[in-house]
Amino acid sequence: MSTGHFCLLPCNDPDQCPLNFSCSVAGTAGNACVPVSQPSLSGGSCPAPGLVSGGLVGPASPPAGCQTPQVQSTLPGTSVQELGTFPVRTQVPFTVPAGTAAFAVVSQAESAATVLDFQGEAVANAPTPSPLLAPDGGPFFDFLRENFIVNGTSPSDPTEVPLYQRIFLNPAYAGALVFPNTTPGVALALDGGLPAGTWKLFVDDLARLCPLVDGCDAGTSAPGRYRMTVVTRAGPIPDQGRLDLAIYLITTSGLTASAAPGNAALQRVASRLVALLAPAGVCVGTITFYDVPSWVQTRYASLDVGGAEDPCSDYRQLLTLVAPGSTAMNLYFTDEIIDPAENGGTTVGYDGAIPGPPTFPGTVAGGAVVSAADLETGAGSCGNTYAPLSCGSDLVATIVAHETGHFLGLYHLTDFQGTTFDPLVDTPACVCSACAAPADRDNCADQPAPSGPATLVDLASCLRGTQLCGGADYLMFWQVSSSSRGLLSHDEAAVMRANPAVASP
């Protein structure tokens, strides 16, 4: 029953308030949690996707040697600027037309070092086209400034969210710098777009930067050479866009491309994908299923993603298998994902890059792997309610939507240790030292002297509904749980729709 009255939660600090509330003066009541006006998701309804068979894709026998293809964008030439192939530290101009709302700088190695040693850990020699200079000569993005302490100079103030932030999650040989991916960047993209004129980028990679960073060893490889391409997207960012999916059936379950469109579990996956992505304005268009040769299933059905920093690893080589001329998001359904770096759970999805190189299918970063092991699990539990832990189709749909979000430029809201967060201010964080159980906080990675195994932030820590301790119910949380709802924020939705891979309606 409503009485016409309601109470406000008293507060002394913004972190005491629920998400989308701020601690403000509330009349004579003093400080209280009051609602903050938030832009709503602009999605709307989407038509049901079409499910079709694409037949058999892939060579009849394994290719000889390691494949590191350079590919062209599938977008029209008016949106694509092929700049050429250059050695690292070459300054290259490119044009941003008036009214541009988004762009992608894609680097594809002709030759480069592959794996680096960074403080005893193997890391990919990621391409890092930086600094990126706007027409007035000012820095739009500087990879070193945002990520490392160099010559005693600290990274930029973490409380300042720049126009662009590229978190180091790209493989060697192919990578993308995609704008926008921060809250100020989204605001710029939605409000008139980028400054028009001649911009400049510097071709670069981590191997070239390695000597500038303590504890980094690049070995003796020759300096890298990269094919550089810029893809621009005219504004305004549409309220709704279309994304096609290509699903390659690496699984040995017996599921075939011809049977897939009529498979009840996959039909449920398709309908659940619509429910997850439509609120963000991303409509799933056609889902095309592909069979692969038997040698592909034998080699990759149980896929070990260890060593994914190496472009010649099994994982990277699988991503080069695509249908000719594909314009879709490429997803590879396997029986299992073997991940040596699992953090207290089972890895069910693994993305080629965050963000992926949009509209460049067939690179070693050109898609995502999805475990389809649970596809048929709990079919009797797949009612009208979203149930990713009991309904296998809902789980697979969640993995597909999550990995697609990564490919389009979204990061985990919070990493599993609760110390690194996405660059969007309208998503909740989950800070380990504030949100973990009191008995576990001394072992948080953000504490000065942890004495035991690192504390992970999970459902119990990250479902308080506050800006400081929330996010477990969001699509881009690092863990699927019983409380997953697949939520997306306004800024997350805008990042996805702005990506050149999402076609205008």
C-alpha distance (Angstrom), angle and dihedral (degrees) to the residues before:
residue distance angle dihedral
M1 . . .
S2 3.82 . .
T3 3.79 117.4 .
G4 3.81 95.5 -173.7
H5 3.83 91.1 -111.3
F6 3.79 132.1 94.1
C7 3.80 136.2 -178.7
L8 3.81 129.3 -127.2
L9 3.80 121.2 -139.8
P10 3.83 110.4 -115.4
C11 3.82 115.8 -127.2
N12 3.79 144.7 175.4
D13 3.80 97.3 -169.0
P14 3.86 134.5 34.6
D15 3.82 90.6 -122.3
Q16 3.82 89.2 66.4
C17 3.81 90.2 64.8
P18 3.81 129.3 85.5
L19 3.78 120.2 -106.7
N20 3.83 112.4 -71.4
F21 3.83 91.5 22.2
S22 3.80 126.1 101.1
C23 3.80 131.8 -157.9
S24 3.80 103.5 -111.8
V25 3.79 141.4 147.7
A26 3.80 107.6 -80.0
G27 3.79 105.8 -165.3
T28 3.79 114.4 -88.3
A29 3.79 91.4 -17.6
G30 3.81 93.0 80.4
N31 3.80 120.7 -137.2
A32 3.79 115.3 -2.5
C33 3.78 140.0 157.2
V34 3.80 106.3 -91.1
P35 3.81 127.5 -179.7
V36 3.80 118.1 -95.2
S37 3.78 116.5 -144.5
Q38 3.81 107.0 -110.8
P39 3.81 125.8 -171.9
S40 3.77 109.2 -115.6
L41 3.77 125.3 -126.5
S42 3.79 108.9 -89.0
G43 3.78 98.4 -152.6
G44 3.76 111.7 113.0
S45 3.79 125.1 176.2
C46 3.80 126.3 -29.4
P47 3.79 129.6 -158.0
A48 3.79 118.7 -110.4
P49 3.81 110.9 -87.6
G50 3.78 120.5 -112.1
L51 3.82 115.3 -115.4
V52 3.82 114.6 -151.7
S53 3.80 140.6 163.0
G54 3.78 118.6 -114.8
G55 3.80 97.1 -172.9
L56 3.80 126.1 -138.0
V57 3.82 121.7 -12.8
G58 3.79 128.6 -176.1
P59 3.80 140.2 49.3
A60 3.78 118.9 -63.2
S61 3.81 91.4 -120.9
P62 3.80 133.5 26.3
P63 3.80 114.7 -81.1
A64 3.79 117.0 -112.1
G65 3.78 114.4 -103.2
C66 3.79 132.5 -17.9
Q67 3.82 116.5 -29.4
T68 3.83 117.6 -145.0
P69 3.80 102.1 163.7
Q70 3.78 125.1 -171.4
V71 3.80 109.5 -143.6
Q72 3.79 138.8 -173.3
S73 3.78 126.3 -119.0
T74 3.79 115.8 -97.9
L75 3.82 91.1 -140.1
P76 3.82 122.7 101.9
G77 3.80 115.7 -82.2
T78 3.81 92.0 -112.2
S79 3.83 88.7 70.2
V80 3.81 97.0 42.0
Q81 3.82 129.2 76.1
E82 3.81 114.0 -168.7
L83 3.80 101.2 -158.2
G84 3.81 99.4 -179.1
T85 3.81 137.1 -116.4
F86 3.80 118.7 -57.6
P87 3.81 141.3 170.8
V88 3.80 118.7 -110.8
R89 3.83 116.7 -77.8
T90 3.79 93.1 32.7
Q91 3.79 113.5 137.6
V92 3.81 110.0 -135.7
P93 3.82 126.5 -172.5
F94 3.79 123.1 -143.5
T95 3.78 135.1 174.8
V96 3.78 128.8 -113.3
P97 3.82 108.4 -164.4
A98 3.80 120.6 -140.8
G99 3.80 112.6 -84.2
T100 3.82 95.2 26.3
A101 3.80 110.7 155.1
A102 3.80 101.1 177.8
F103 3.79 142.2 12.0
A104 3.79 143.1 -178.8
V105 3.80 126.7 -147.7
V106 3.82 107.0 -156.3
S107 3.82 121.6 -164.8
Q108 3.82 120.5 -165.7
A109 3.80 118.4 -178.1
E110 3.76 121.2 -125.9
S111 3.81 87.0 -177.4
A112 3.81 131.1 -13.0
A113 3.77 144.7 136.7
T114 3.78 112.3 -78.0
V115 3.82 113.9 -159.3
L116 3.82 125.8 26.9
D117 3.79 131.3 -166.1
F118 3.80 109.7 -124.6
Q119 3.80 112.2 -179.4
G120 3.80 90.7 -32.8
E121 3.80 95.5 -46.1
A122 3.81 125.5 109.4
V123 3.80 109.9 -122.2
A124 3.78 133.0 174.0
N125 3.78 119.8 -100.4
A126 3.79 91.3 -120.6
P127 3.80 120.5 -166.2
T128 3.81 109.2 -112.2
P129 3.83 110.6 -172.3
S130 3.80 97.6 -165.3
P131 2.94 152.1 -171.3
L132 3.77 96.5 32.5
L133 3.80 112.0 -160.6
A134 3.83 126.4 -155.7
P135 3.84 120.6 -139.9
D136 3.82 92.0 -89.6
G137 3.81 89.3 58.0
G138 3.79 93.6 -109.8
P139 3.83 119.6 134.5
F140 3.79 113.0 -98.9
F141 3.80 92.2 179.7
D142 3.80 135.2 0.7
F143 3.80 115.5 -172.8
L144 3.80 95.6 -161.7
R145 3.80 94.1 48.3
E146 3.79 91.9 51.2
N147 3.79 98.5 44.2
F148 3.79 117.3 24.1
I149 3.78 146.0 41.9
V150 3.80 103.8 -120.7
N151 3.80 124.2 -177.0
G152 3.81 89.9 -15.5
T153 3.80 94.2 -51.9
S154 3.80 113.5 126.2
P155 3.80 124.2 -138.7
S156 3.78 116.6 -94.3
D157 3.80 118.6 -72.3
P158 3.83 106.1 -72.2
T159 3.80 89.7 -143.8
E160 3.80 89.0 64.1
V161 3.79 112.9 80.0
P162 3.82 108.4 -151.1
L163 3.79 126.5 -147.6
Y164 3.78 88.6 -103.6
Q165 3.79 133.1 20.4
R166 3.75 124.2 -178.6
I167 3.77 113.0 -166.6
F168 3.80 112.4 -154.3
L169 3.81 101.5 -103.4
N170 3.81 104.9 120.0
P171 3.80 129.9 113.0
A172 3.77 127.7 -126.1
Y173 3.78 120.3 -88.6
A174 3.81 97.5 23.9
G175 3.77 131.7 42.0
A176 3.78 143.1 146.8
L177 3.76 136.2 -142.5
V178 3.82 103.5 -157.3
F179 3.84 125.2 -173.1
P180 3.04 131.9 -122.1
N181 3.80 109.9 38.5
T182 3.84 104.5 130.7
T183 3.79 131.8 66.2
P184 3.85 94.8 -108.7
G185 3.81 88.0 46.3
V186 3.79 91.5 52.5
A187 3.81 89.9 49.5
L188 3.81 90.7 51.6
A189 3.80 92.3 47.1
L190 3.80 91.7 49.9
D191 3.81 94.2 44.7
G192 3.79 108.8 57.4
G193 3.78 99.6 -48.3
L194 3.78 133.5 -120.9
P195 3.81 129.5 -19.2
A196 3.81 107.9 -87.9
G197 3.78 121.6 -129.8
T198 3.78 140.8 58.6
W199 3.79 114.7 -18.3
K200 3.81 126.4 -176.0
L201 3.77 132.8 -142.1
F202 3.78 130.5 -172.8
V203 3.80 115.9 -136.8
D204 3.79 107.2 -129.6
D205 3.78 146.8 143.6
L206 3.79 139.2 -163.9
A207 3.80 92.6 -99.7
R208 3.81 90.0 63.1
L209 3.81 91.6 45.4
C210 3.81 94.5 43.7
P211 3.85 97.6 92.6
L212 3.82 89.2 56.5
V213 3.81 92.5 60.0
D214 3.81 125.2 71.5
G215 3.79 114.2 -112.2
C216 3.80 97.1 14.8
D217 3.82 123.3 128.4
A218 3.82 118.9 -174.4
G219 3.79 97.1 -179.7
T220 3.81 121.1 -140.5
S221 3.81 103.9 -59.0
A222 3.79 118.0 138.1
P223 3.84 116.4 -100.7
G224 3.78 113.2 -78.4
R225 3.80 127.4 -102.8
Y226 3.81 119.8 -154.3
R227 3.78 137.1 -168.0
M228 3.80 105.1 -133.7
T229 3.80 125.7 -153.1
V230 3.80 130.7 172.8
V231 3.80 121.9 -156.9
T232 3.81 117.6 -166.8
R233 3.79 129.4 -165.8
A234 3.79 122.1 -153.5
G235 3.79 118.1 -131.2
P236 2.84 156.8 -86.2
I237 3.78 98.8 67.5
P238 3.81 104.1 -124.3
D239 3.77 121.2 -119.0
Q240 3.78 87.9 -128.4
G241 3.80 134.9 25.5
R242 3.80 140.0 174.2
L243 3.80 129.5 -117.4
D244 3.80 122.7 -174.8
L245 3.81 120.2 -153.4
A246 3.81 130.2 -146.1
I247 3.81 114.4 -160.5
Y248 3.80 118.8 -165.3
L249 3.81 112.5 -158.1
I250 3.81 102.4 -137.7
T251 3.80 89.2 153.4
T252 3.82 118.7 109.7
S253 3.81 92.0 -145.8
G254 3.82 92.0 111.7
L255 3.80 94.4 -107.3
T256 3.80 110.8 142.9
A257 3.78 133.4 -163.1
S258 3.81 92.1 -116.2
A259 3.82 92.0 53.3
A260 3.80 96.6 39.9
P261 3.83 99.2 82.3
G262 3.81 90.1 57.3
N263 3.79 96.0 42.2
A264 3.81 110.2 116.6
A265 3.80 94.2 -146.2
L266 3.82 92.3 52.8
Q267 3.79 91.0 45.6
R268 3.80 86.8 55.7
V269 3.82 89.6 49.1
A270 3.80 89.7 53.6
S271 3.80 94.7 49.1
R272 3.80 92.1 45.9
L273 3.82 90.7 50.2
V274 3.78 88.7 56.4
A275 3.80 90.6 51.3
L276 3.82 91.9 49.6
L277 3.81 99.6 44.3
A278 3.80 104.8 29.8
P279 3.84 94.2 75.9
A280 3.82 87.0 60.2
G281 3.80 91.1 52.0
V282 3.82 94.3 -107.8
C283 3.80 110.8 129.4
V284 3.79 117.7 -164.1
G285 3.80 106.5 -130.6
T286 3.81 119.9 -175.5
I287 3.81 120.9 -6.9
T288 3.80 109.2 -155.1
F289 3.81 120.0 -166.7
Y290 3.80 121.3 -152.2
D291 3.79 133.5 -164.9
V292 3.81 118.3 -142.5
P293 3.82 131.5 -152.5
S294 3.79 116.1 -86.9
W295 3.81 92.9 -109.8
V296 3.81 88.9 61.5
Q297 3.80 91.7 54.8
T298 3.80 91.6 45.7
R299 3.79 92.8 51.0
Y300 3.80 101.7 37.2
A301 3.85 111.5 22.9
S302 3.82 89.2 95.2
L303 3.78 97.6 39.6
D304 3.79 121.8 -164.1
V305 3.82 108.5 -155.1
G306 3.78 93.6 -173.7
G307 3.78 110.0 122.0
A308 3.80 91.7 26.1
E309 3.82 87.9 149.9
D310 3.82 86.7 75.0
P311 3.84 113.3 81.9
C312 3.81 88.8 -149.0
S313 3.83 94.5 57.1
D314 3.80 118.9 115.0
Y315 3.79 90.9 -107.4
R316 3.81 94.2 54.0
Q317 3.78 93.1 43.7
L318 3.82 92.0 52.9
L319 3.82 90.2 57.7
T320 3.81 90.8 61.1
L321 3.83 89.3 67.1
V322 3.82 107.2 95.7
A323 3.77 140.1 144.1
P324 3.82 111.0 -96.7
G325 3.81 111.8 -94.6
S326 3.80 93.4 6.8
T327 3.81 114.0 172.0
A328 3.81 93.3 179.1
M329 3.79 136.4 99.8
N330 3.82 102.5 -94.2
L331 3.82 117.4 -134.0
Y332 3.80 126.5 179.2
F333 3.83 116.4 -152.1
T334 3.81 109.8 -152.3
D335 3.80 135.2 174.7
E336 3.80 93.1 -118.4
I337 3.79 143.3 -11.9
I338 3.80 114.9 -133.5
D339 3.79 108.0 -154.7
P340 3.83 119.8 177.2
A341 3.82 88.7 -165.3
E342 3.81 96.9 58.3
N343 3.79 112.3 147.9
G344 3.76 108.5 -144.9
G345 3.79 95.6 -48.5
T346 3.79 146.0 48.4
T347 3.80 120.8 -70.9
V348 3.81 108.8 -127.3
G349 3.81 101.3 169.2
Y350 3.79 136.4 30.5
D351 3.78 126.0 -175.2
G352 3.80 126.7 -146.8
A353 3.81 93.2 -135.6
I354 3.79 140.3 -19.4
P355 2.95 102.0 -103.2
G356 3.78 102.4 15.0
P357 3.80 122.7 -142.2
P358 3.83 98.0 -90.3
T359 3.82 117.6 -134.1
F360 3.83 91.5 3.5
P361 3.84 102.8 107.7
G362 3.78 120.5 -176.2
T363 3.81 102.2 35.8
V364 3.80 120.9 123.4
A365 3.83 86.3 -99.4
G366 3.78 98.0 42.8
G367 3.80 106.8 115.7
A368 3.79 147.7 -8.9
V369 3.80 137.7 -91.4
V370 3.81 120.1 -129.4
S371 3.79 127.1 -168.2
A372 3.81 107.7 -128.4
A373 3.80 93.5 -177.4
D374 3.82 92.5 113.4
L375 3.80 97.6 42.5
E376 3.81 94.9 113.6
T377 3.81 95.9 31.3
G378 3.80 118.6 122.0
A379 3.80 96.1 -0.3
G380 3.79 88.4 163.9
S381 3.81 89.8 58.6
C382 3.79 94.0 56.4
G383 3.78 99.5 101.8
N384 3.79 128.9 141.0
T385 3.81 92.5 -64.3
Y386 3.81 123.3 87.0
A387 3.81 104.4 -112.2
P388 3.82 112.9 166.8
L389 3.82 94.8 170.7
S390 3.80 97.8 49.3
C391 3.82 102.5 28.0
G392 3.80 111.4 62.5
S393 3.80 93.7 -159.2
D394 3.79 90.4 55.4
L395 3.80 90.0 50.3
V396 3.81 92.6 51.2
A397 3.82 90.6 46.8
T398 3.81 89.5 50.9
I399 3.80 91.5 51.4
V400 3.82 91.3 48.6
A401 3.82 92.1 48.8
H402 3.83 92.4 45.2
E403 3.82 94.8 49.3
T404 3.81 90.5 44.1
G405 3.80 88.2 53.3
H406 3.81 89.2 53.9
F407 3.80 92.4 49.0
L408 3.81 90.3 51.1
G409 3.81 92.0 52.6
L410 3.82 109.0 -84.1
Y411 3.79 122.6 132.0
H412 3.78 130.1 -160.6
L413 3.78 109.2 -77.5
T414 3.80 87.0 -130.1
D415 3.77 129.7 4.0
F416 3.80 118.1 -120.0
Q417 3.82 91.7 -97.0
G418 3.80 94.2 51.0
T419 3.81 95.4 -123.0
T420 3.83 105.0 99.8
F421 3.79 124.4 55.5
D422 3.78 139.4 -173.7
P423 3.85 119.1 -96.0
L424 3.82 95.5 -115.9
V425 3.80 116.3 101.3
D426 3.81 96.8 -157.2
T427 3.81 93.3 64.8
P428 3.81 121.1 83.0
A429 3.79 122.1 -113.2
C430 3.79 128.8 -147.5
V431 3.80 109.7 -145.6
C432 3.79 110.4 -161.8
S433 3.81 98.2 -145.8
A434 3.82 90.7 50.6
C435 3.80 102.2 35.8
A436 3.80 108.8 33.5
A437 3.79 119.4 93.1
P438 3.84 109.1 -78.9
A439 3.81 91.9 -114.7
D440 3.83 90.6 56.3
R441 3.81 100.3 44.5
D442 3.81 96.8 89.1
N443 3.82 88.0 65.8
C444 3.80 95.4 51.2
A445 3.80 111.7 124.6
D446 3.81 90.1 -123.7
Q447 3.81 91.5 62.1
P448 3.82 120.7 96.3
A449 3.82 100.1 -120.3
P450 3.83 116.0 16.2
S451 3.80 109.9 -170.2
G452 3.80 101.2 -166.2
P453 3.80 143.0 23.9
A454 3.79 112.7 -35.2
T455 3.80 114.6 -90.9
L456 3.80 113.7 -118.4
V457 3.80 122.1 -145.6
D458 3.79 110.0 -130.4
L459 3.78 143.2 153.0
A460 3.80 93.8 -53.6
S461 3.82 91.9 51.9
C462 3.79 100.8 38.6
L463 3.79 107.5 43.3
R464 3.79 101.6 78.3
G465 3.81 92.8 107.9
T466 3.82 94.5 -124.5
Q467 3.77 131.3 121.1
L468 3.82 89.7 -115.4
C469 3.82 99.5 43.1
G470 3.79 108.3 26.6
G471 3.78 144.2 90.0
A472 3.81 104.9 91.0
D473 3.81 89.6 115.4
Y474 3.83 94.1 53.2
L475 3.81 125.9 101.9
M476 3.82 92.4 -123.5
F477 3.80 97.0 51.3
W478 3.80 109.7 122.8
Q479 3.81 94.1 -120.1
V480 3.81 134.0 50.7
S481 3.80 111.0 -135.4
S482 3.79 142.9 163.3
S483 3.81 88.3 -89.0
S484 3.82 96.4 52.8
R485 3.80 110.7 128.9
G486 3.78 99.9 168.2
L487 3.80 94.0 -119.3
L488 3.81 122.0 177.1
S489 3.79 128.8 -169.3
H490 3.81 128.6 -131.1
D491 3.81 92.1 -104.7
E492 3.80 93.1 45.7
A493 3.80 88.9 53.2
A494 3.81 92.1 49.4
V495 3.83 92.1 50.4
M496 3.80 90.0 53.0
R497 3.82 95.7 47.0
A498 3.81 92.5 46.4
N499 3.81 93.1 56.5
P500 3.83 111.6 108.2
A501 3.82 89.1 -129.0
V502 3.82 90.2 69.0
A503 3.79 108.2 79.3
S504 3.78 122.1 -141.3
P505 3.82 112.9 -107.3
